[in-house]
Amino acid sequence: GYARVSTSQQSLDIQLKTLKDAGVKVSRIFSDKGSGSNTNRKGLELLRIKVEDGDVILVKKLDRLGRDTADMIHLIKEFEEQGVAVKFLDDGISTEGEVGKMIVTILSAVAQAERHRILERTNEGREEAKLKGIRFGRKRTT
């Protein structure tokens, strides 16, 4: 199982209890607390090493696996390539079977749309800044 909270002030207790109640052994629960990026997620890195073909990773909620949709989709695809499924207990979603693959595809489309919206907003912000006379890049040398 895997549990994650975004800040060190948050508690993992509810997620850990859910995983234990679902039958996950304490020794097979990996967790991260206050992790802002994948490089800080030691629990996730250990989980990636320990999983084997045929395993099912249990996670309490969809948003606990990845920091954002794109991160989550990347992880799900990585696990799928290893023959590992992910089951989100509260959401009732699993990546097992054809329906699971369809869900992953839909989530991939959502991630792509999210990236596109971010790019659009970034470009709009740049255009607005240019209209206000803000320059980008290095200062010109003469």
DSSP file (Angstrom, degrees, kcal/mol; ACC not computed):
  #  RESIDUE AA STRUCTURE BP1 BP2  ACC     N-H-->O    O-->H-N    N-H-->O    O-->H-N    TCO  KAPPA ALPHA  PHI   PSI    X-CA   Y-CA   Z-CA
    1    1 A G              0   0    0      0, 0.0    29,-2.6     0, 0.0     2,-0.4   0.000 360.0 360.0 360.0 162.9    0.0    0.0    0.0
    2    2 A Y  E     -ab  30  59A   0     56,-2.3    58,-0.6    27,-0.2     2,-0.3  -0.999 360.0-179.6-137.4 138.0    1.0    3.6   -0.4
    3    3 A A  E     +a   31   0A   0     27,-2.1    29,-1.7    -2,-0.4     2,-0.3  -0.985   5.5 176.4-134.8 145.4    0.1    6.7    1.7
    4    4 A R  E     -a   32   0A   0     -2,-0.3     2,-0.3    27,-0.2    29,-0.2  -0.988  13.6-169.3-151.2 138.4    1.1   10.3    1.2
    5    5 A V  E     -a   33   0A   0     27,-1.8    29,-1.1    -2,-0.3    30,-1.1  -0.949  23.1-136.7-122.1 151.7    0.4   13.7    2.8
    6    6 A S  S    S+     0   0    0     -2,-0.3     2,-0.3    28,-0.2    -1,-0.1   0.792  83.4  35.4 -80.2 -29.3    1.5   17.0    1.2
    7    7 A T  S >  S-     0   0    0     27,-0.2     3,-1.2     1,-0.1    27,-0.5  -0.887  76.8-122.2-126.3 157.4    2.8   18.7    4.4
    8    8 A S  T 3  S+     0   0    0     -2,-0.3    -1,-0.1     1,-0.2    -2,-0.0   0.664 110.1  64.9 -70.4 -14.5    4.5   17.6    7.5
    9    9 A Q  T 3  S+     0   0    0      2,-0.1    -1,-0.2     0, 0.0     2,-0.1   0.686  87.8  85.8 -80.0 -17.9    1.7   19.0    9.5
   10   10 A Q  S <  S-     0   0    0     -3,-1.2     2,-0.4     1,-0.1    -5,-0.1  -0.455  77.7-123.9 -83.4 157.6   -0.8   16.5    8.1
   11   11 A S        -     0   0    0     -2,-0.1     4,-0.3     1,-0.1     3,-0.2  -0.806  11.5-159.6-105.9 142.9   -1.3   13.1    9.5
   12   12 A L     >  +     0   0    0     -2,-0.4     4,-2.8     1,-0.1     5,-0.3   0.497  68.9 102.4 -87.7  -7.1   -1.0    9.7    7.7
   13   13 A D  H  > S+     0   0    0      1,-0.2     4,-2.6     2,-0.2     5,-0.2   0.844  78.6  46.2 -51.9 -48.4   -3.1    8.0   10.4
   14   14 A I  H  > S+     0   0    0     -3,-0.2     4,-2.3     1,-0.2    -1,-0.2   0.923 115.6  46.5 -64.2 -43.9   -6.4    7.8    8.5
   15   15 A Q  H  > S+     0   0    0     -4,-0.3     4,-2.2    -3,-0.2    -2,-0.2   0.922 113.1  49.3 -63.5 -43.6   -4.7    6.5    5.3
   16   16 A L  H  X S+     0   0    0     -4,-2.8     4,-2.5     1,-0.2    -2,-0.2   0.905 110.9  50.0 -63.0 -41.7   -2.7    4.0    7.2
   17   17 A K  H  X S+     0   0    0     -4,-2.6     4,-3.0    -5,-0.3    -1,-0.2   0.918 109.6  51.3 -62.5 -43.4   -5.8    2.7    9.0
   18   18 A T  H  X S+     0   0    0     -4,-2.3     4,-1.3     1,-0.2    -2,-0.2   0.917 111.6  47.0 -59.6 -44.4   -7.6    2.3    5.7
   19   19 A L  H  <>S+     0   0    0     -4,-2.2     5,-2.3     2,-0.2    -2,-0.2   0.915 113.5  47.6 -65.5 -43.3   -4.8    0.3    4.2
   20   20 A K  H ><5S+     0   0    0     -4,-2.5     3,-1.8     1,-0.2    -2,-0.2   0.920 110.0  52.7 -63.2 -43.4   -4.5   -1.9    7.3
   21   21 A D  H 3<5S+     0   0    0     -4,-3.0    -1,-0.2     1,-0.3    -2,-0.2   0.787 104.3  57.6 -62.2 -27.0   -8.2   -2.5    7.3
   22   22 A A  T 3<5S-     0   0    0     -4,-1.3    -1,-0.3    -5,-0.2    -2,-0.2   0.448 128.2 -99.2 -83.3  -0.4   -8.0   -3.5    3.7
   23   23 A G  T < 5S+     0   0    0     -3,-1.8     2,-0.4     1,-0.3    -3,-0.2   0.560  71.4 148.5  98.5   9.2   -5.5   -6.2    4.7
   24   24 A V      < -     0   0    0     -5,-2.3    -1,-0.3     1,-0.1     2,-0.1  -0.646  47.8-123.9 -79.5 128.9   -2.2   -4.6    3.9
   25   25 A K    >   -     0   0    0     -2,-0.4     3,-2.1     1,-0.1     4,-0.1  -0.449  17.5-121.7 -69.1 143.4    0.6   -5.7    6.2
   26   26 A V  G >  S+     0   0    0      1,-0.3     3,-1.6     2,-0.2    -1,-0.1   0.862 113.6  58.5 -54.4 -38.0    2.4   -2.9    8.0
   27   27 A S  G 3  S+     0   0    0      1,-0.3    -1,-0.3     3,-0.0    -2,-0.0   0.639 104.7  51.9 -68.6 -12.9    5.7   -4.0    6.5
   28   28 A R  G <  S+     0   0    0     -3,-2.1     2,-0.5     2,-0.0    -1,-0.3   0.192  86.3 100.5-108.8  14.3    4.2   -3.6    3.0
   29   29 A I    <   -     0   0    0     -3,-1.6     2,-0.4    -4,-0.1   -27,-0.2  -0.900  51.9-169.4-102.8 125.5    2.9    0.0    3.5
   30   30 A F  E     +a    2   0A   0    -29,-2.6   -27,-2.1    -2,-0.5     2,-0.3  -0.914  11.7 178.5-112.8 138.7    5.1    2.7    2.1
   31   31 A S  E     -a    3   0A   0     -2,-0.4     2,-0.4   -29,-0.2    12,-0.3  -0.967  20.8-159.2-144.6 157.8    4.5    6.4    2.9
   32   32 A D  E     -a    4   0A   0    -29,-1.7   -27,-1.8    -2,-0.3     2,-0.4  -0.996   8.6-162.2-135.6 140.8    5.7    9.9    2.4
   33   33 A K  E    S-a    5   0A   0     -2,-0.4   -25,-0.2   -29,-0.2   -27,-0.2  -0.988  73.9  -2.5-128.0 127.3    5.1   13.0    4.5
   34   34 A G  S    S+     0   0    0    -29,-1.1     2,-0.7   -27,-0.5   -28,-0.2   0.861  82.9 166.1  66.8  35.9    5.6   16.5    3.4
   35   35 A S        +     0   0    0    -30,-1.1    -1,-0.2     1,-0.2     3,-0.1  -0.765  19.0 175.6 -93.8 116.6    6.8   15.5    0.0
   36   36 A G        +     0   0    0     -2,-0.7     2,-0.3     1,-0.1    -1,-0.2   0.672  67.7  14.6 -91.3 -18.9    7.0   18.3   -2.6
   37   37 A S  S >  S-     0   0    0      1,-0.1     3,-1.3    30,-0.0     4,-0.3  -0.962  80.5-101.8-149.9 166.2    8.6   16.3   -5.4
   38   38 A N  G >  S+     0   0    0     -2,-0.3     3,-1.3     1,-0.3     7,-0.2   0.816 117.2  63.1 -59.7 -30.7    9.3   12.8   -6.5
   39   39 A T  G 3  S+     0   0    0      1,-0.3    -1,-0.3     6,-0.0    -4,-0.0   0.772 105.2  46.6 -67.9 -23.1   13.0   13.2   -5.4
   40   40 A N  G <  S+     0   0    0     -3,-1.3     2,-1.3     1,-0.1    -1,-0.3   0.398  88.0  96.0 -94.4   2.2   11.8   13.7   -1.8
   41   41 A R    <>  +     0   0    0     -3,-1.3     4,-2.2    -4,-0.3     5,-0.2  -0.606  39.7 161.8 -99.3  77.1    9.4   10.7   -1.9
   42   42 A K  H  > S+     0   0    0     -2,-1.3     4,-2.3     1,-0.2    -1,-0.2   0.861  74.7  55.3 -63.9 -37.3   11.6    8.0   -0.4
   43   43 A G  H  > S+     0   0    0    -12,-0.3     4,-2.3    -3,-0.2    -1,-0.2   0.917 109.3  46.6 -62.2 -43.4    8.5    5.8    0.4
   44   44 A L  H  > S+     0   0    0      2,-0.2     4,-2.6     1,-0.2    -2,-0.2   0.907 111.0  52.1 -65.0 -42.2    7.4    5.9   -3.3
   45   45 A E  H  X S+     0   0    0     -4,-2.2     4,-1.3     1,-0.2    -2,-0.2   0.907 111.0  47.3 -61.4 -41.4   11.0    5.1   -4.5
   46   46 A L  H  X S+     0   0    0     -4,-2.3     4,-2.2     2,-0.2    -1,-0.2   0.899 110.5  52.5 -66.2 -40.8   11.1    2.1   -2.2
   47   47 A L  H  X S+     0   0    0     -4,-2.3     4,-2.1     1,-0.2    -2,-0.2   0.920 105.6  54.7 -59.4 -44.4    7.7    0.9   -3.4
   48   48 A R  H  < S+     0   0    0     -4,-2.6    -1,-0.2     1,-0.2    -2,-0.2   0.849 112.2  44.2 -58.2 -35.2    8.9    1.2   -7.0
   49   49 A I  H  < S+     0   0    0     -4,-1.3    -1,-0.2    -5,-0.2    -2,-0.2   0.870 115.1  47.3 -76.0 -38.2   11.8   -1.1   -6.2
   50   50 A K  H  < S+     0   0    0     -4,-2.2    -2,-0.2    -5,-0.1    -3,-0.2   0.743  86.4 101.1 -81.2 -25.3    9.8   -3.6   -4.1
   51   51 A V     <  -     0   0    0     -4,-2.1     2,-0.3    -5,-0.2    33,-0.1  -0.257  52.3-165.0 -66.8 150.2    6.8   -4.2   -6.4
   52   52 A E    >   -     0   0    0     31,-0.1     3,-2.4     1,-0.0    30,-0.1  -0.900  35.8 -73.4-130.9 159.8    6.7   -7.4   -8.5
   53   53 A D  T 3  S+     0   0    0     -2,-0.3    31,-0.2     1,-0.3    30,-0.2  -0.272 120.7  25.7 -50.8 129.1    4.6   -8.6  -11.5
   54   54 A G  T 3  S+     0   0    0     29,-2.8    -1,-0.3     1,-0.3    30,-0.2   0.256  90.6 131.3  96.9 -11.5    1.1   -9.4  -10.3
   55   55 A D    <   -     0   0    0     -3,-2.4    30,-2.2    28,-0.0     2,-0.4  -0.334  45.8-148.7 -70.5 155.8    1.1   -7.1   -7.2
   56   56 A V  E     - c   0  85A   0     28,-0.2     2,-0.5    -3,-0.1    30,-0.2  -0.992   8.4-148.0-125.1 121.3   -1.7   -4.7   -6.6
   57   57 A I  E     - c   0  86A   0     28,-3.1    30,-3.2    -2,-0.4     2,-0.4  -0.783  11.8-149.4 -89.5 125.6   -0.9   -1.4   -4.8
   58   58 A L  E     + c   0  87A   0     -2,-0.5   -56,-2.3    28,-0.2     2,-0.4  -0.826  18.1 177.0 -97.5 134.0   -3.6   -0.1   -2.6
   59   59 A V  E     -bc   2  88A   0     28,-2.6    30,-2.5    -2,-0.4    31,-0.3  -0.996  30.0-135.5-134.4 138.1   -4.0    3.6   -2.1
   60   60 A K  S    S+     0   0    0    -58,-0.6    30,-3.2    -2,-0.4    31,-0.5   0.953  85.0  10.3 -60.1 -52.6   -6.8    5.3   -0.1
   61   61 A K  S >  S-     0   0    0     28,-0.2     3,-1.8    29,-0.2     4,-0.5  -0.933  71.6-117.2-133.2 153.6   -7.7    8.0   -2.6
   62   62 A L  G >> S+     0   0    0     -2,-0.3     3,-1.0     1,-0.3     4,-0.6   0.858 112.3  54.6 -52.3 -43.2   -6.8    8.9   -6.2
   63   63 A D  G 34 S+     0   0    0      1,-0.2    -1,-0.3     2,-0.1     9,-0.0   0.483  94.7  70.3 -78.0  -0.3   -5.1   12.1   -5.3
   64   64 A R  G <4 S+     0   0    0     -3,-1.8    -1,-0.2     1,-0.1    -2,-0.2   0.693  90.4  58.5 -88.5 -20.1   -2.7   10.5   -2.9
   65   65 A L  T <4 S+     0   0    0     -3,-1.0     2,-0.3    -4,-0.5    -2,-0.1   0.956 112.6  26.5 -74.4 -50.4   -0.6    8.6   -5.4
   66   66 A G     <  -     0   0    0     -4,-0.6    -1,-0.1     1,-0.1     3,-0.1  -0.770  69.0-129.4-116.3 159.5    0.6   11.6   -7.5
   67   67 A R  S    S-     0   0    0     -2,-0.3     2,-0.3     1,-0.1    -1,-0.1   0.800  95.7  -2.8 -73.1 -29.5    1.2   15.3   -6.8
   68   68 A D  S  > S-     0   0    0      1,-0.1     4,-2.6    -3,-0.0     5,-0.2  -0.906  88.2 -87.1-150.7 176.7   -0.9   16.1   -9.8
   69   69 A T  H  > S+     0   0    0     -2,-0.3     4,-2.7     1,-0.2     5,-0.2   0.909 124.2  50.3 -59.3 -45.2   -2.7   14.4  -12.6
   70   70 A A  H  > S+     0   0    0      1,-0.2     4,-2.2     2,-0.2    -1,-0.2   0.908 111.9  48.3 -62.0 -41.6    0.3   14.1  -14.9
   71   71 A D  H  > S+     0   0    0      2,-0.2     4,-2.3     1,-0.2    -1,-0.2   0.917 112.2  49.6 -62.9 -44.1    2.4   12.7  -12.1
   72   72 A M  H  X S+     0   0    0     -4,-2.6     4,-2.7     1,-0.2    -2,-0.2   0.921 110.7  48.8 -62.9 -45.0   -0.3   10.2  -11.2
   73   73 A I  H  X S+     0   0    0     -4,-2.7     4,-2.6     1,-0.2     5,-0.2   0.910 109.8  52.6 -62.4 -42.3   -0.7    9.0  -14.8
   74   74 A H  H  X S+     0   0    0     -4,-2.2     4,-2.3    -5,-0.2    -1,-0.2   0.929 111.6  46.1 -58.4 -46.2    3.1    8.6  -15.2
   75   75 A L  H  X S+     0   0    0     -4,-2.3     4,-2.7     2,-0.2     5,-0.2   0.918 111.3  51.0 -64.4 -44.1    3.2    6.4  -12.1
   76   76 A I  H  X S+     0   0    0     -4,-2.7     4,-2.6     1,-0.2    -1,-0.2   0.918 112.2  47.1 -60.8 -43.6    0.2    4.3  -13.1
   77   77 A K  H  X S+     0   0    0     -4,-2.6     4,-2.2     2,-0.2    -1,-0.2   0.901 111.0  51.9 -65.1 -40.4    1.7    3.7  -16.5
   78   78 A E  H  X S+     0   0    0     -4,-2.3     4,-0.9    -5,-0.2    -2,-0.2   0.934 112.6  45.0 -60.5 -46.6    5.1    2.8  -14.9
   79   79 A F  H ><>S+     0   0    0     -4,-2.7     5,-2.8     1,-0.2     3,-0.7   0.899 109.9  55.2 -65.1 -39.8    3.4    0.3  -12.6
   80   80 A E  H ><5S+     0   0    0     -4,-2.6     3,-1.7     1,-0.3    -1,-0.2   0.901 103.7  54.9 -59.9 -40.7    1.4   -1.1  -15.5
   81   81 A E  H 3<5S+     0   0    0     -4,-2.2    -1,-0.3     1,-0.3    -2,-0.2   0.762 107.3  51.4 -63.5 -24.5    4.6   -1.8  -17.5
   82   82 A Q  T <<5S-     0   0    0     -4,-0.9    -1,-0.3    -3,-0.7    -2,-0.2   0.408 122.9-107.1 -90.2   1.1    5.8   -3.8  -14.5
   83   83 A G  T < 5S+     0   0    0     -3,-1.7   -29,-2.8     1,-0.3     2,-0.4   0.748  78.0 134.6  78.8  24.1    2.6   -5.8  -14.4
   84   84 A V      < -     0   0    0     -5,-2.8    -1,-0.3   -31,-0.2     2,-0.2  -0.914  41.4-153.5-112.9 130.8    1.4   -4.0  -11.2
   85   85 A A  E     -c   56   0A   0    -30,-2.2   -28,-3.1    -2,-0.4     2,-0.4  -0.622   6.2-142.9 -97.0 159.9   -2.1   -2.7  -10.8
   86   86 A V  E     -c   57   0A   0    -30,-0.2     9,-2.2    -2,-0.2     2,-0.5  -0.991  11.2-165.3-124.1 132.5   -3.2    0.2   -8.6
   87   87 A K  E     -cD  58  94A   0    -30,-3.2   -28,-2.6    -2,-0.4     2,-0.8  -0.977   9.1-153.5-121.4 125.1   -6.5    0.1   -6.6
   88   88 A F  E  >> -cD  59  93A   0      5,-3.5     5,-1.3    -2,-0.5     4,-1.3  -0.866   9.6-162.2 -99.6 108.7   -7.9    3.3   -5.1
   89   89 A L  T  45S+     0   0    0    -30,-2.5     3,-0.4    -2,-0.8   -29,-0.2   0.913  83.3  41.0 -63.5 -51.5  -10.0    2.2   -2.2
   90   90 A D  T  45S+     0   0    0    -30,-3.2    -1,-0.2   -31,-0.3   -29,-0.2   0.829 119.4  46.1 -68.0 -31.3  -12.2    5.3   -1.5
   91   91 A D  T  45S-     0   0    0    -31,-0.5    -1,-0.2     2,-0.1    -2,-0.2   0.620 100.0-132.5 -88.3 -13.6  -12.8    6.0   -5.2
   92   92 A G  T  <5 +     0   0    0     -4,-1.3     2,-0.4    -3,-0.4    -3,-0.2   0.806  60.4 136.0  66.7  28.8  -13.6    2.3   -6.2
   93   93 A I  E   < +D   88   0A   0     -5,-1.3    -5,-3.5    10,-0.0     2,-0.3  -0.903  29.1 177.8-113.6 137.6  -11.2    2.5   -9.1
   94   94 A S  E     -D   87   0A   0     -2,-0.4    -7,-0.2    -7,-0.2     9,-0.2  -0.985  30.9-141.9-134.7 147.8   -8.7   -0.1  -10.1
   95   95 A T        +     0   0    0     -9,-2.2     2,-0.2    -2,-0.3    -8,-0.1   0.329  69.3 113.8 -88.9   8.5   -6.3   -0.2  -13.1
   96   96 A E     >  -     0   0    0    -10,-0.2     4,-1.1     4,-0.1    -2,-0.2  -0.529  69.4   0.0 -78.4 145.9   -6.9   -4.0  -13.5
   97   97 A G  H  > S-     0   0    0     -2,-0.2     4,-2.0     3,-0.2     5,-0.1   0.016 104.5 -53.3  73.7-177.5   -8.7   -5.3  -16.6
   98   98 A E  H  > S+     0   0    0      2,-0.2     4,-2.2     1,-0.2    -1,-0.2   0.873 135.0  52.2 -67.0 -39.5  -10.0   -3.5  -19.6
   99   99 A V  H  > S+     0   0    0      1,-0.2     4,-2.4     2,-0.2    -1,-0.2   0.911 109.3  51.6 -64.1 -40.5  -12.2   -1.1  -17.6
  100  100 A G  H  X S+     0   0    0     -4,-1.1     4,-2.2     1,-0.2    -2,-0.2   0.905 108.9  49.8 -60.8 -42.2   -9.1   -0.1  -15.6
  101  101 A K  H  X S+     0   0    0     -4,-2.0     4,-2.2     1,-0.2    -1,-0.2   0.881 109.2  52.5 -64.2 -37.5   -7.1    0.5  -18.8
  102  102 A M  H  X S+     0   0    0     -4,-2.2     4,-2.6     2,-0.2    -2,-0.2   0.914 108.0  51.0 -63.5 -42.1  -10.0    2.7  -20.1
  103  103 A I  H  X S+     0   0    0     -4,-2.4     4,-2.9     1,-0.2    -2,-0.2   0.918 109.0  50.7 -61.8 -42.9   -9.9    4.7  -16.8
  104  104 A V  H  X S+     0   0    0     -4,-2.2     4,-2.2     1,-0.2    -1,-0.2   0.901 110.0  50.8 -60.9 -40.5   -6.2    5.2  -17.2
  105  105 A T  H  X S+     0   0    0     -4,-2.2     4,-2.0     2,-0.2    -2,-0.2   0.920 111.1  47.7 -63.0 -44.1   -6.7    6.4  -20.8
  106  106 A I  H  X S+     0   0    0     -4,-2.6     4,-2.2     1,-0.2    -2,-0.2   0.931 111.9  49.6 -62.5 -45.3   -9.4    8.8  -19.6
  107  107 A L  H  X S+     0   0    0     -4,-2.9     4,-2.4     1,-0.2    -1,-0.2   0.858 107.9  54.9 -63.1 -34.0   -7.1   10.1  -16.9
  108  108 A S  H  X S+     0   0    0     -4,-2.2     4,-2.3     2,-0.2    -1,-0.2   0.908 107.4  49.6 -62.9 -41.6   -4.3   10.5  -19.4
  109  109 A A  H  X S+     0   0    0     -4,-2.0     4,-2.4     2,-0.2    -2,-0.2   0.893 109.7  51.3 -64.2 -39.6   -6.6   12.7  -21.6
  110  110 A V  H  X S+     0   0    0     -4,-2.2     4,-2.5     2,-0.2    -2,-0.2   0.913 109.6  50.3 -62.3 -42.9   -7.4   14.7  -18.5
  111  111 A A  H  X S+     0   0    0     -4,-2.4     4,-2.4     2,-0.2    -2,-0.2   0.905 110.3  49.5 -62.3 -41.7   -3.7   15.2  -17.8
  112  112 A Q  H  X S+     0   0    0     -4,-2.3     4,-2.2     2,-0.2    -1,-0.2   0.914 111.4  48.6 -64.1 -42.7   -3.1   16.3  -21.4
  113  113 A A  H  X S+     0   0    0     -4,-2.4     4,-2.5     1,-0.2    -2,-0.2   0.888 109.9  53.1 -63.7 -38.7   -6.0   18.8  -21.2
  114  114 A E  H  X S+     0   0    0     -4,-2.5     4,-2.1     2,-0.2    -2,-0.2   0.922 109.5  47.6 -62.4 -45.0   -4.6   20.1  -17.9
  115  115 A R  H  X S+     0   0    0     -4,-2.4     4,-2.3     1,-0.2    -1,-0.2   0.897 111.3  51.8 -62.4 -40.2   -1.1   20.6  -19.4
  116  116 A H  H  X S+     0   0    0     -4,-2.2     4,-2.5     1,-0.2    -2,-0.2   0.912 109.2  49.4 -63.5 -43.5   -2.7   22.4  -22.4
  117  117 A R  H  X S+     0   0    0     -4,-2.5     4,-2.6     2,-0.2    -1,-0.2   0.898 110.2  51.1 -63.4 -40.3   -4.7   24.7  -20.1
  118  118 A I  H  X S+     0   0    0     -4,-2.1     4,-2.4     2,-0.2    -1,-0.2   0.925 110.6  49.0 -62.0 -44.2   -1.5   25.6  -18.2
  119  119 A L  H  X S+     0   0    0     -4,-2.3     4,-2.6     2,-0.2    -2,-0.2   0.912 110.9  50.3 -61.7 -43.6    0.3   26.4  -21.4
  120  120 A E  H  X S+     0   0    0     -4,-2.5     4,-2.6     2,-0.2    -2,-0.2   0.934 111.9  47.0 -60.3 -46.9   -2.6   28.6  -22.6
  121  121 A R  H  X S+     0   0    0     -4,-2.6     4,-2.3     1,-0.2    -1,-0.2   0.891 111.8  51.4 -63.5 -39.0   -2.7   30.5  -19.3
  122  122 A T  H  X S+     0   0    0     -4,-2.4     4,-2.2     2,-0.2    -1,-0.2   0.934 111.7  46.3 -62.5 -46.4    1.1   30.9  -19.4
  123  123 A N  H  X S+     0   0    0     -4,-2.6     4,-2.5     2,-0.2    -2,-0.2   0.894 111.4  51.6 -64.6 -40.2    1.0   32.3  -22.9
  124  124 A E  H  X S+     0   0    0     -4,-2.6     4,-2.4     1,-0.2    -1,-0.2   0.909 110.1  50.1 -61.8 -41.6   -1.9   34.6  -22.1
  125  125 A G  H  X S+     0   0    0     -4,-2.3     4,-2.3     2,-0.2    -2,-0.2   0.889 110.2  49.6 -63.8 -40.3    0.1   35.9  -19.1
  126  126 A R  H  X S+     0   0    0     -4,-2.2     4,-2.6     2,-0.2    -2,-0.2   0.924 110.8  49.4 -64.0 -44.8    3.2   36.5  -21.2
  127  127 A E  H  X S+     0   0    0     -4,-2.5     4,-2.1     1,-0.2    -2,-0.2   0.915 112.0  48.4 -61.8 -43.0    1.2   38.4  -23.9
  128  128 A E  H  X S+     0   0    0     -4,-2.4     4,-1.2     1,-0.2    -1,-0.2   0.907 111.3  50.3 -63.9 -41.3   -0.4   40.6  -21.2
  129  129 A A  H  <>S+     0   0    0     -4,-2.3     5,-2.5     1,-0.2     3,-0.3   0.903 108.6  52.2 -63.3 -41.3    3.0   41.3  -19.6
  130  130 A K  H ><5S+     0   0    0     -4,-2.6     3,-1.7     1,-0.2    -1,-0.2   0.899 105.8  54.5 -61.8 -40.6    4.4   42.3  -23.1
  131  131 A L  H 3<5S+     0   0    0     -4,-2.1    -1,-0.2     1,-0.3    -2,-0.2   0.798 106.5  52.7 -63.0 -27.4    1.6   44.7  -23.6
  132  132 A K  T 3<5S-     0   0    0     -4,-1.2    -1,-0.3    -3,-0.3    -2,-0.2   0.378 125.0-105.0 -88.7   3.8    2.5   46.3  -20.2
  133  133 A G  T < 5 +     0   0    0     -3,-1.7     2,-0.4     1,-0.3    -3,-0.2   0.571  68.9 149.2  87.7   9.5    6.1   46.7  -21.4
  134  134 A I      < -     0   0    0     -5,-2.5     2,-0.3    -6,-0.2    -1,-0.3  -0.629  34.3-148.2 -79.4 132.1    7.6   43.8  -19.4
  135  135 A R        -     0   0    0     -2,-0.4     2,-0.3     2,-0.1     4,-0.0  -0.750   4.9-148.3-102.9 150.0   10.6   42.3  -21.2
  136  136 A F        +     0   0    0     -2,-0.3     2,-0.1     2,-0.1   -10,-0.0  -0.800  53.8  23.0-112.8 155.2   11.6   38.6  -21.0
  137  137 A G  S    S-     0   0    0     -2,-0.3     3,-0.1     2,-0.0    -2,-0.1  -0.366  99.3 -22.7  91.6-169.9   15.1   37.1  -21.2
  138  138 A R  S    S-     0   0    0      1,-0.1     2,-0.2    -2,-0.1    -2,-0.1  -0.322  72.8 -95.4 -74.7 157.6   18.5   38.5  -20.6
  139  139 A K        -     0   0    0      1,-0.1     2,-0.1    -2,-0.1    -1,-0.1  -0.486  48.3-104.4 -69.4 144.2   19.3   42.2  -20.7
  140  140 A R        -     0   0    0     -2,-0.2     2,-0.4    -3,-0.1    -1,-0.1  -0.445  29.9-141.4 -71.2 140.9   20.7   43.2  -24.1
  141  141 A T              0   0    0     -2,-0.1    -1,-0.0     1,-0.1    -3,-0.0  -0.814 360.0 360.0-101.2 145.9   24.4   43.9  -24.3
  142  142 A T              0   0    0     -2,-0.4    -1,-0.1     0, 0.0    -2,-0.0   0.422 360.0 360.0-111.2 360.0   25.7   46.7  -26.4
